[in-house]
Amino acid sequence: MATVKTVERNIDNYLIPYFGNTLINEIYLSQLDQFRQQLAAREKEDGNRTLSNARINNIL
């Protein structure tokens, strides 16, 4: 059940805000690359990244 909640949270907090109502088959690799770069660029106030590579992979 925790996995379902994680997937729902990823969709609600990351995927929908970025891709909106875009159909999955209309998302291009370049868009995924941009999304990944955006996630990797997020930083805390101290300059450290907010998301690890493993977390970004989980979101994708």
Sequence and secondary structure as in RCSB ss.txt:
>XXXX:A:sequence
MATVKTVERNIDNYLIPYFGNTLINEIYLSQLDQFRQQLAAREKEDGNRTLSNARINNIL
>XXXX:A:secstr
 HHHHHHHHHIIIIIHHHHTT  GGG  HHHHHHHHHHHHH B TTS BSS HHHHHHH 
